[in-house]
Amino acid sequence: MTIVVKRPPTLLAARACPGVWVKVTGRSNYTLRVRSYDMVTNRLIGEDTFSIDKDPWEYVVYWATPESRSVMLAVLEVVDSAGNVVEKWSVPFLYVPDAQMVSLPSSDYDVVYMSKIAAVTKFESKTGTVFLDDMLIVLVRRPGYMALYDGTRKVLEVTGKSAVIPLVFSIRRDIARALANYIDNSSVADVVYKAPELLDVIGAAALVKQICETVKFTNFSATPLFPSPTDEYIRVYVTFYADLHSPLDWWGIVRVIAGVGAIAAGAVLITASLGAGAPLGVPTIIGGLSMAAGAIVIWDTAVSENPMPVREQAAVIVETALAQMKNYRDQLEQYLNQLVSQGKITADEKDTIMRYVDSIIGIAEVALRDLQKLIDAAYESGKRSMYPWIVVAWLVGVVLGSLMAQRAARGA
Protein backbone atom coordinates (compact mmCIF):
# COMPACT_ATOMS: atom_id res chain seq x y z
CA MET A 1 0.00 0.00 0.00
CA THR A 2 2.16 2.80 -1.32
CA ILE A 3 2.08 6.05 -3.29
CA VAL A 4 5.13 6.31 -5.55
CA VAL A 5 5.98 9.48 -7.48
CA LYS A 6 8.51 8.99 -10.26
CA ARG A 7 10.03 12.48 -10.31
CA PRO A 8 8.49 14.83 -7.72
CA PRO A 9 8.32 18.49 -8.80
CA THR A 10 11.14 20.64 -7.40
CA LEU A 11 11.29 23.87 -9.40
CA LEU A 12 8.98 24.94 -12.23
CA ALA A 13 10.29 27.85 -14.30
CA ALA A 14 7.43 28.05 -16.81
CA ARG A 15 3.75 28.94 -16.94
CA ALA A 16 2.58 25.37 -16.76
CA CYS A 17 1.31 22.71 -14.38
CA PRO A 18 3.89 20.09 -13.37
CA GLY A 19 2.93 16.59 -14.46
CA VAL A 20 4.56 13.38 -13.24
CA TRP A 21 3.95 9.65 -13.30
CA VAL A 22 2.28 8.37 -10.13
CA LYS A 23 1.91 4.72 -9.08
CA VAL A 24 -0.44 3.51 -6.35
CA THR A 25 -0.28 -0.06 -5.06
CA GLY A 26 -2.67 -2.00 -2.83
CA ARG A 27 -5.50 0.53 -3.16
CA SER A 28 -7.81 -0.82 -5.86
CA ASN A 29 -11.37 0.65 -5.73
CA TYR A 30 -10.17 3.73 -3.84
CA THR A 31 -9.90 7.32 -5.15
CA LEU A 32 -6.75 9.39 -5.67
CA ARG A 33 -7.23 13.08 -4.90
CA VAL A 34 -4.72 15.53 -6.38
CA ARG A 35 -4.48 18.96 -4.75
CA SER A 36 -2.12 21.95 -4.94
CA TYR A 37 -1.86 24.70 -2.33
CA ASP A 38 -0.23 28.12 -2.39
CA MET A 39 1.90 28.02 0.78
CA VAL A 40 2.10 31.83 1.01
CA THR A 41 -1.63 32.53 0.88
CA ASN A 42 -2.68 29.10 2.19
CA ARG A 43 -5.17 28.82 -0.70
CA LEU A 44 -6.25 25.67 -2.52
CA ILE A 45 -5.27 26.35 -6.14
CA GLY A 46 -6.70 23.25 -7.80
CA GLU A 47 -8.11 19.77 -7.21
CA ASP A 48 -8.70 16.67 -9.33
CA THR A 49 -9.74 13.07 -8.59
CA PHE A 50 -9.02 9.71 -10.24
CA SER A 51 -10.60 6.28 -9.70
CA ILE A 52 -8.04 3.64 -8.80
CA ASP A 53 -9.44 0.71 -10.79
CA LYS A 54 -6.52 -1.71 -10.73
CA ASP A 55 -3.46 -2.75 -8.75
CA PRO A 56 -0.95 -1.36 -9.37
CA TRP A 57 -2.49 1.81 -10.81
CA GLU A 58 -0.38 4.26 -12.87
CA TYR A 59 -1.21 7.64 -14.39
CA VAL A 60 0.27 11.06 -15.17
CA VAL A 61 -1.18 13.63 -12.76
CA TYR A 62 -0.90 17.43 -12.87
CA TRP A 63 -0.90 20.03 -10.10
CA ALA A 64 -2.56 23.38 -10.78
CA THR A 65 -0.44 26.54 -10.41
CA PRO A 66 -1.30 30.22 -9.74
CA GLU A 67 -0.76 33.21 -12.00
CA SER A 68 2.49 34.38 -10.40
CA ARG A 69 5.50 33.14 -8.41
CA SER A 70 4.97 31.34 -5.13
CA VAL A 71 5.91 28.26 -3.13
CA MET A 72 3.49 25.44 -3.85
CA LEU A 73 2.57 22.28 -1.97
CA ALA A 74 1.80 19.27 -4.19
CA VAL A 75 -0.50 16.80 -2.41
CA LEU A 76 -1.70 13.28 -3.24
CA GLU A 77 -4.35 11.61 -1.06
CA VAL A 78 -5.87 8.16 -1.30
CA VAL A 79 -9.44 8.37 0.04
CA ASP A 80 -12.07 5.70 0.68
CA SER A 81 -15.74 5.77 -0.35
CA ALA A 82 -16.62 7.86 2.71
CA GLY A 83 -13.99 10.48 1.86
CA ASN A 84 -11.58 9.47 4.62
CA VAL A 85 -7.88 9.91 3.83
CA VAL A 86 -6.14 6.56 4.19
CA GLU A 87 -2.77 7.52 2.69
CA LYS A 88 -1.12 10.85 1.91
CA TRP A 89 1.95 12.15 0.06
CA SER A 90 3.10 15.77 -0.25
CA VAL A 91 6.11 17.83 -1.31
CA PRO A 92 6.73 21.59 -1.72
CA PHE A 93 7.98 22.96 -5.03
CA LEU A 94 9.13 26.38 -6.22
CA TYR A 95 6.99 28.04 -8.88
CA VAL A 96 8.82 30.85 -10.71
CA PRO A 97 7.15 31.19 -14.14
CA ASP A 98 9.10 34.31 -15.12
CA ALA A 99 12.53 33.15 -13.93
CA GLN A 100 15.63 34.18 -15.87
CA MET A 101 17.44 31.19 -17.34
CA VAL A 102 21.25 31.36 -17.35
CA SER A 103 23.45 28.83 -19.17
CA LEU A 104 26.50 27.65 -17.26
CA PRO A 105 29.86 26.90 -18.95
CA SER A 106 29.37 23.12 -18.60
CA SER A 107 26.93 20.54 -17.26
CA ASP A 108 28.85 19.59 -14.12
CA TYR A 109 27.53 22.24 -11.72
CA ASP A 110 25.52 21.72 -8.53
CA VAL A 111 22.76 24.24 -7.84
CA VAL A 112 20.83 24.89 -4.64
CA TYR A 113 17.64 26.98 -4.75
CA MET A 114 16.60 28.58 -1.44
CA SER A 115 13.24 30.35 -1.27
CA LYS A 116 12.93 33.63 0.62
CA ILE A 117 9.44 32.57 1.63
CA ALA A 118 8.33 29.29 3.19
CA ALA A 119 11.95 28.22 3.84
CA VAL A 120 12.01 25.66 1.02
CA THR A 121 15.37 24.42 -0.35
CA LYS A 122 15.81 22.42 -3.55
CA PHE A 123 18.98 20.79 -4.94
CA GLU A 124 19.89 19.99 -8.53
CA SER A 125 23.04 18.04 -9.41
CA LYS A 126 25.13 17.97 -12.60
CA THR A 127 23.33 20.69 -14.50
CA GLY A 128 24.32 23.29 -17.08
CA THR A 129 21.40 25.64 -16.41
CA VAL A 130 20.39 27.84 -13.48
CA PHE A 131 17.12 29.76 -13.01
CA LEU A 132 17.18 33.12 -11.24
CA ASP A 133 14.19 34.86 -9.68
CA ASP A 134 13.63 37.55 -7.03
CA MET A 135 12.01 34.95 -4.77
CA LEU A 136 15.17 32.84 -4.69
CA ILE A 137 18.66 32.79 -3.22
CA VAL A 138 20.71 30.53 -5.50
CA LEU A 139 24.08 28.91 -4.87
CA VAL A 140 26.04 27.52 -7.84
CA ARG A 141 29.06 25.32 -7.32
CA ARG A 142 31.64 23.04 -8.86
CA PRO A 143 34.97 22.02 -7.25
CA GLY A 144 37.02 25.20 -6.78
CA TYR A 145 34.21 27.57 -7.76
CA MET A 146 31.17 29.08 -6.06
CA ALA A 147 28.70 31.83 -6.95
CA LEU A 148 25.80 33.22 -4.95
CA TYR A 149 22.79 35.04 -6.39
CA ASP A 150 20.22 37.13 -4.56
CA GLY A 151 17.43 37.08 -7.10
CA THR A 152 19.04 37.93 -10.44
CA ARG A 153 21.91 39.82 -8.78
CA LYS A 154 25.24 38.02 -8.37
CA VAL A 155 26.32 38.66 -4.78
CA LEU A 156 29.66 36.88 -4.91
CA GLU A 157 31.83 34.72 -7.14
CA VAL A 158 34.94 32.94 -5.85
CA THR A 159 37.49 30.64 -7.46
CA GLY A 160 40.31 28.95 -5.57
CA LYS A 161 41.05 26.39 -2.88
CA SER A 162 39.46 28.01 0.16
CA ALA A 163 37.98 31.30 1.30
CA VAL A 164 36.57 33.30 4.19
CA ILE A 165 33.33 34.89 3.05
CA PRO A 166 31.46 37.60 4.99
CA LEU A 167 27.77 38.09 4.15
CA VAL A 168 25.37 40.81 5.23
CA PHE A 169 21.69 39.91 5.61
CA SER A 170 19.37 42.93 5.48
CA ILE A 171 15.83 42.42 6.80
CA ARG A 172 13.32 45.22 6.39
CA ARG A 173 12.22 46.52 9.80
CA ASP A 174 8.50 45.85 9.39
CA ILE A 175 9.38 42.20 8.75
CA ALA A 176 12.24 42.15 11.29
CA ARG A 177 9.72 42.94 14.04
CA ALA A 178 8.44 39.39 13.63
CA LEU A 179 11.91 38.16 14.68
CA ALA A 180 10.85 38.91 18.25
CA ASN A 181 9.03 35.57 18.07
CA TYR A 182 12.47 33.96 18.49
CA ILE A 183 13.09 35.56 21.89
CA ASP A 184 13.43 32.60 24.25
CA ASN A 185 13.31 34.47 27.56
CA SER A 186 9.83 35.12 28.97
CA SER A 187 10.93 38.12 31.04
CA VAL A 188 12.48 39.75 27.97
CA ALA A 189 9.38 38.92 25.92
CA ASP A 190 7.24 40.68 28.54
CA VAL A 191 9.31 43.87 28.24
CA VAL A 192 9.18 43.77 24.44
CA TYR A 193 5.40 43.29 24.62
CA LYS A 194 5.21 46.42 26.77
CA ALA A 195 7.50 48.43 24.45
CA PRO A 196 6.95 47.34 20.81
CA GLU A 197 9.71 49.74 19.76
CA LEU A 198 12.11 46.98 20.84
CA LEU A 199 10.65 44.27 18.59
CA ASP A 200 13.21 44.53 15.79
CA VAL A 201 16.37 45.47 17.70
CA ILE A 202 15.96 42.73 20.32
CA GLY A 203 14.71 40.39 17.61
CA ALA A 204 18.04 40.90 15.84
CA ALA A 205 19.88 39.69 18.93
CA ALA A 206 17.54 36.70 19.15
CA LEU A 207 18.25 36.02 15.47
CA VAL A 208 21.99 35.96 16.18
CA LYS A 209 21.40 33.48 18.99
CA GLN A 210 19.39 31.28 16.64
CA ILE A 211 22.18 31.37 14.08
CA CYS A 212 24.82 30.45 16.64
CA GLU A 213 22.76 27.58 18.06
CA THR A 214 21.27 26.10 14.88
CA VAL A 215 23.84 26.81 12.15
CA LYS A 216 26.93 24.84 13.14
CA PHE A 217 28.85 24.10 9.96
CA THR A 218 31.46 26.62 8.84
CA ASN A 219 29.83 29.46 10.79
CA PHE A 220 32.55 31.71 12.20
CA SER A 221 30.73 34.76 13.50
CA ALA A 222 27.30 36.38 13.59
CA THR A 223 26.69 39.91 14.84
CA PRO A 224 23.81 42.40 14.61
CA LEU A 225 24.18 46.05 13.66
CA PHE A 226 22.12 48.53 15.67
CA PRO A 227 19.96 50.53 13.23
CA SER A 228 19.68 54.28 13.18
CA PRO A 229 16.19 55.74 13.68
CA THR A 230 15.90 56.39 9.93
CA ASP A 231 17.29 53.00 8.82
CA GLU A 232 14.64 50.86 7.13
CA TYR A 233 16.57 47.63 7.67
CA ILE A 234 17.97 45.46 10.43
CA ARG A 235 21.37 44.07 9.39
CA VAL A 236 23.12 40.92 10.58
CA TYR A 237 26.70 40.03 9.61
CA VAL A 238 27.62 36.36 9.17
CA THR A 239 31.12 35.11 8.27
CA PHE A 240 32.08 31.56 7.33
CA TYR A 241 35.06 29.61 6.05
CA ALA A 242 34.86 27.27 3.07
CA ASP A 243 37.16 24.78 1.40
CA LEU A 244 35.83 25.20 -2.15
CA HIS A 245 36.79 21.62 -3.05
CA SER A 246 35.15 19.98 -0.03
CA PRO A 247 31.66 18.45 -0.36
CA LEU A 248 31.28 18.82 3.41
CA ASP A 249 32.03 22.52 3.24
CA TRP A 250 29.70 22.90 0.27
CA TRP A 251 26.80 21.64 2.35
CA GLY A 252 28.05 23.67 5.28
CA ILE A 253 27.74 26.86 3.22
CA VAL A 254 24.24 25.86 2.17
CA ARG A 255 23.32 25.33 5.79
CA VAL A 256 24.64 28.75 6.80
CA ILE A 257 22.71 30.61 4.11
CA ALA A 258 19.59 28.44 4.20
CA GLY A 259 19.61 28.56 8.00
CA VAL A 260 19.62 32.36 8.11
CA GLY A 261 17.18 32.50 5.21
CA ALA A 262 14.84 30.04 6.90
CA ILE A 263 14.74 32.10 10.08
CA ALA A 264 13.96 35.22 8.07
CA ALA A 265 11.49 33.31 5.91
CA GLY A 266 9.66 32.13 9.00
CA ALA A 267 9.30 35.73 10.12
CA VAL A 268 8.15 36.70 6.64
CA LEU A 269 5.41 34.09 6.71
CA ILE A 270 4.31 35.19 10.18
CA THR A 271 4.01 38.72 8.83
CA ALA A 272 2.32 37.59 5.62
CA SER A 273 -0.17 35.36 7.40
CA LEU A 274 -1.85 38.14 9.43
CA GLY A 275 -5.45 38.16 8.26
CA ALA A 276 -6.66 36.59 5.03
CA GLY A 277 -4.11 35.88 2.35
CA ALA A 278 -0.88 37.85 2.16
CA PRO A 279 -1.66 41.55 2.65
CA LEU A 280 1.91 42.63 1.95
CA GLY A 281 2.01 40.85 -1.41
CA VAL A 282 4.70 38.41 -2.50
CA PRO A 283 6.87 41.04 -4.30
CA THR A 284 6.90 43.21 -1.19
CA ILE A 285 7.63 40.26 1.08
CA ILE A 286 10.58 38.95 -0.91
CA GLY A 287 11.97 42.47 -1.13
CA GLY A 288 12.21 42.45 2.65
CA LEU A 289 15.26 40.16 2.70
CA SER A 290 18.45 40.87 0.76
CA MET A 291 22.11 39.88 0.87
CA ALA A 292 25.47 41.45 0.14
CA ALA A 293 29.04 40.18 0.39
CA GLY A 294 31.91 41.90 2.15
CA ALA A 295 35.60 41.62 1.31
CA ILE A 296 36.26 37.96 0.43
CA VAL A 297 39.63 36.45 1.27
CA ILE A 298 40.64 33.61 -1.09
CA TRP A 299 43.57 31.18 -0.73
CA ASP A 300 45.14 28.64 -3.05
CA THR A 301 45.74 26.24 -0.13
CA ALA A 302 43.46 24.58 2.38
CA VAL A 303 43.58 25.39 6.10
CA SER A 304 45.11 22.00 6.90
CA GLU A 305 47.98 22.70 4.50
CA ASN A 306 48.85 26.19 5.72
CA PRO A 307 47.19 27.77 8.76
CA MET A 308 49.02 31.10 8.49
CA PRO A 309 46.46 32.90 6.26
CA VAL A 310 43.65 31.71 8.51
CA ARG A 311 45.55 32.89 11.57
CA GLU A 312 45.85 36.38 10.12
CA GLN A 313 42.29 36.54 8.84
CA ALA A 314 40.89 35.09 12.06
CA ALA A 315 42.38 37.97 14.04
CA VAL A 316 40.72 40.49 11.71
CA ILE A 317 37.35 38.72 11.86
CA VAL A 318 37.46 38.39 15.65
CA GLU A 319 38.29 42.03 16.27
CA THR A 320 35.71 43.22 13.74
CA ALA A 321 32.99 41.02 15.21
CA LEU A 322 33.78 42.05 18.78
CA ALA A 323 33.77 45.73 17.80
CA GLN A 324 30.39 45.29 16.09
CA MET A 325 28.93 43.56 19.13
CA LYS A 326 30.25 46.24 21.50
CA ASN A 327 28.85 48.98 19.29
CA TYR A 328 25.47 47.21 19.15
CA ARG A 329 25.42 46.87 22.94
CA ASP A 330 26.39 50.49 23.56
CA GLN A 331 23.80 51.87 21.19
CA LEU A 332 21.13 49.55 22.55
CA GLU A 333 21.85 50.74 26.10
CA GLN A 334 21.55 54.37 24.99
CA TYR A 335 18.23 53.59 23.34
CA LEU A 336 16.95 51.79 26.44
CA ASN A 337 17.95 54.79 28.59
CA GLN A 338 15.78 56.97 26.34
CA LEU A 339 12.82 54.62 26.81
CA VAL A 340 13.34 54.71 30.58
CA SER A 341 13.40 58.53 30.60
CA GLN A 342 10.21 58.54 28.54
CA GLY A 343 8.51 56.21 31.03
CA LYS A 344 7.98 53.45 28.47
CA ILE A 345 10.02 50.90 30.46
CA THR A 346 11.45 50.83 33.96
CA ALA A 347 15.11 50.72 34.96
CA ASP A 348 14.64 47.11 36.09
CA GLU A 349 13.16 46.21 32.69
CA LYS A 350 16.13 47.84 31.00
CA ASP A 351 18.45 45.68 33.12
CA THR A 352 16.46 42.58 32.09
CA ILE A 353 17.04 43.39 28.42
CA MET A 354 20.72 44.13 28.92
CA ARG A 355 21.33 40.87 30.81
CA TYR A 356 19.73 38.94 27.96
CA VAL A 357 21.79 40.70 25.29
CA ASP A 358 24.98 40.45 27.36
CA SER A 359 24.50 36.69 27.68
CA ILE A 360 24.32 36.36 23.90
CA ILE A 361 27.33 38.61 23.35
CA GLY A 362 29.31 36.86 26.08
CA ILE A 363 28.89 33.42 24.54
CA ALA A 364 29.94 34.78 21.14
CA GLU A 365 32.98 36.57 22.56
CA VAL A 366 34.26 33.48 24.39
CA ALA A 367 33.79 31.33 21.30
CA LEU A 368 35.62 33.80 19.07
CA ARG A 369 38.52 34.20 21.48
CA ASP A 370 38.84 30.45 21.99
CA LEU A 371 39.01 29.82 18.26
CA GLN A 372 41.61 32.54 17.78
CA LYS A 373 43.73 31.09 20.60
CA LEU A 374 43.40 27.63 19.06
CA ILE A 375 44.61 28.80 15.66
CA ASP A 376 47.46 30.81 17.18
CA ALA A 377 48.57 27.85 19.32
CA ALA A 378 48.54 25.46 16.38
CA TYR A 379 50.63 27.84 14.28
CA GLU A 380 53.14 28.56 17.04
CA SER A 381 53.58 24.90 17.95
CA GLY A 382 54.05 23.88 14.32
CA LYS A 383 52.30 20.60 15.05
CA ARG A 384 50.81 19.42 11.79
CA SER A 385 48.83 16.89 13.82
CA MET A 386 46.76 19.81 15.09
CA TYR A 387 45.88 21.24 11.69
CA PRO A 388 43.02 18.82 11.04
CA TRP A 389 41.53 19.87 14.37
CA ILE A 390 41.56 23.46 13.17
CA VAL A 391 39.49 22.36 10.20
CA VAL A 392 37.12 20.58 12.56
CA ALA A 393 36.80 23.78 14.57
CA TRP A 394 35.71 25.61 11.45
CA LEU A 395 33.38 22.90 10.26
CA VAL A 396 31.44 21.71 13.28
CA GLY A 397 31.07 24.93 15.21
CA VAL A 398 33.30 27.27 17.13
CA VAL A 399 32.60 26.01 20.65
CA LEU A 400 32.41 22.28 19.98
CA GLY A 401 35.34 22.40 17.57
CA SER A 402 37.50 24.29 20.04
CA LEU A 403 36.82 21.79 22.81
CA MET A 404 37.74 18.86 20.54
CA ALA A 405 40.92 20.58 19.40
CA GLN A 406 42.03 21.47 22.91
CA ARG A 407 41.46 17.86 24.01
CA ALA A 408 43.58 16.65 21.08
CA ALA A 409 46.32 19.14 21.95
CA ARG A 410 46.49 17.90 25.54
CA GLY A 411 46.93 14.34 24.29
CA ALA A 412 49.64 15.27 21.76
KAWOPE-V695513 format. One record per backbone hydrogen bond with DSSP energy under -0.5 kcal/mol. CO is the residue of the C=O (numbers start at 1). NH is the residue of the N-H. If there is no record, write none. Layout:
# KAWOPE-V695513
co=CO nh=NH
co=CO nh=NH
This chain:
# KAWOPE-V695513
co=2 nh=4
co=2 nh=25
co=4 nh=6
co=4 nh=23
co=10 nh=94
co=11 nh=13
co=12 nh=96
co=14 nh=16
co=16 nh=18
co=18 nh=63
co=20 nh=61
co=21 nh=6
co=22 nh=59
co=23 nh=4
co=24 nh=56
co=24 nh=57
co=25 nh=2
co=27 nh=30
co=30 nh=52
co=31 nh=33
co=31 nh=79
co=32 nh=34
co=32 nh=50
co=33 nh=35
co=33 nh=77
co=34 nh=48
co=35 nh=75
co=36 nh=45
co=36 nh=46
co=37 nh=39
co=37 nh=73
co=38 nh=42
co=38 nh=43
co=43 nh=38
co=43 nh=45
co=46 nh=36
co=48 nh=34
co=50 nh=32
co=51 nh=53
co=52 nh=29
co=57 nh=24
co=59 nh=22
co=59 nh=61
co=61 nh=20
co=70 nh=72
co=70 nh=95
co=71 nh=39
co=72 nh=74
co=72 nh=93
co=73 nh=37
co=74 nh=91
co=75 nh=35
co=76 nh=89
co=77 nh=33
co=77 nh=79
co=78 nh=86
co=78 nh=87
co=79 nh=31
co=80 nh=83
co=84 nh=80
co=84 nh=86
co=87 nh=78
co=89 nh=76
co=91 nh=74
co=93 nh=72
co=94 nh=12
co=94 nh=96
co=95 nh=70
co=96 nh=99
co=99 nh=101
co=100 nh=132
co=102 nh=130
co=109 nh=127
co=110 nh=141
co=111 nh=124
co=112 nh=114
co=112 nh=139
co=113 nh=122
co=114 nh=137
co=117 nh=120
co=120 nh=115
co=122 nh=113
co=124 nh=111
co=127 nh=109
co=128 nh=104
co=130 nh=102
co=132 nh=100
co=133 nh=136
co=135 nh=116
co=136 nh=151
co=137 nh=114
co=138 nh=149
co=139 nh=112
co=140 nh=147
co=141 nh=110
co=142 nh=145
co=144 nh=160
co=145 nh=142
co=146 nh=158
co=147 nh=140
co=148 nh=155
co=148 nh=156
co=149 nh=138
co=149 nh=151
co=150 nh=153
co=152 nh=154
co=153 nh=150
co=153 nh=155
co=156 nh=148
co=158 nh=146
co=161 nh=244
co=161 nh=245
co=162 nh=299
co=163 nh=165
co=163 nh=242
co=164 nh=166
co=164 nh=297
co=165 nh=240
co=166 nh=294
co=167 nh=169
co=167 nh=238
co=168 nh=170
co=168 nh=292
co=169 nh=171
co=169 nh=236
co=170 nh=172
co=170 nh=290
co=171 nh=234
co=172 nh=175
co=172 nh=176
co=173 nh=177
co=175 nh=178
co=176 nh=179
co=177 nh=180
co=178 nh=181
co=179 nh=182
co=180 nh=183
co=185 nh=189
co=186 nh=190
co=187 nh=191
co=188 nh=192
co=189 nh=193
co=190 nh=194
co=191 nh=195
co=195 nh=198
co=196 nh=199
co=198 nh=202
co=198 nh=203
co=199 nh=203
co=200 nh=204
co=201 nh=205
co=202 nh=206
co=203 nh=207
co=204 nh=208
co=205 nh=209
co=206 nh=210
co=207 nh=211
co=208 nh=212
co=209 nh=213
co=210 nh=214
co=211 nh=215
co=214 nh=216
co=216 nh=219
co=218 nh=241
co=221 nh=239
co=223 nh=237
co=225 nh=235
co=228 nh=231
co=232 nh=173
co=234 nh=171
co=235 nh=225
co=236 nh=169
co=237 nh=223
co=238 nh=167
co=239 nh=220
co=239 nh=221
co=240 nh=165
co=242 nh=163
co=242 nh=244
co=243 nh=246
co=244 nh=144
co=244 nh=145
co=245 nh=247
co=246 nh=250
co=247 nh=251
co=248 nh=252
co=249 nh=253
co=250 nh=254
co=251 nh=255
co=252 nh=256
co=253 nh=257
co=254 nh=258
co=255 nh=259
co=256 nh=260
co=257 nh=261
co=258 nh=262
co=259 nh=263
co=260 nh=264
co=261 nh=265
co=262 nh=266
co=263 nh=267
co=264 nh=268
co=265 nh=269
co=266 nh=270
co=267 nh=271
co=268 nh=272
co=269 nh=273
co=271 nh=274
co=272 nh=279
co=273 nh=275
co=277 nh=279
co=278 nh=281
co=281 nh=285
co=282 nh=286
co=283 nh=287
co=285 nh=288
co=286 nh=289
co=288 nh=172
co=290 nh=170
co=292 nh=168
co=294 nh=296
co=296 nh=298
co=297 nh=164
co=299 nh=161
co=299 nh=162
co=302 nh=305
co=302 nh=306
co=307 nh=311
co=308 nh=312
co=309 nh=313
co=310 nh=314
co=311 nh=315
co=312 nh=316
co=313 nh=317
co=314 nh=318
co=315 nh=319
co=316 nh=320
co=317 nh=321
co=318 nh=322
co=319 nh=323
co=320 nh=324
co=321 nh=325
co=322 nh=326
co=323 nh=327
co=324 nh=328
co=325 nh=329
co=326 nh=330
co=327 nh=331
co=328 nh=332
co=329 nh=333
co=330 nh=334
co=331 nh=335
co=332 nh=336
co=333 nh=337
co=334 nh=338
co=335 nh=339
co=336 nh=340
co=337 nh=341
co=338 nh=342
co=339 nh=344
co=339 nh=345
co=340 nh=343
co=346 nh=350
co=347 nh=351
co=348 nh=352
co=349 nh=353
co=350 nh=354
co=351 nh=355
co=352 nh=356
co=353 nh=357
co=354 nh=358
co=355 nh=359
co=356 nh=360
co=357 nh=361
co=358 nh=362
co=359 nh=363
co=360 nh=364
co=361 nh=365
co=362 nh=366
co=363 nh=367
co=364 nh=368
co=365 nh=369
co=366 nh=370
co=367 nh=371
co=368 nh=372
co=369 nh=373
co=370 nh=374
co=371 nh=375
co=372 nh=376
co=373 nh=377
co=374 nh=378
co=375 nh=379
co=376 nh=380
co=377 nh=381
co=378 nh=382
co=378 nh=383
co=382 nh=384
co=383 nh=386
co=383 nh=387
co=384 nh=387
co=384 nh=388
co=386 nh=389
co=386 nh=390
co=387 nh=390
co=387 nh=391
co=388 nh=392
co=389 nh=393
co=390 nh=394
co=391 nh=395
co=392 nh=396
co=394 nh=218
co=397 nh=401
co=398 nh=402
co=399 nh=403
co=400 nh=404
co=401 nh=405
co=402 nh=406
co=403 nh=407
co=404 nh=408
co=405 nh=409
co=406 nh=410
co=407 nh=411
co=408 nh=412
co=409 nh=412
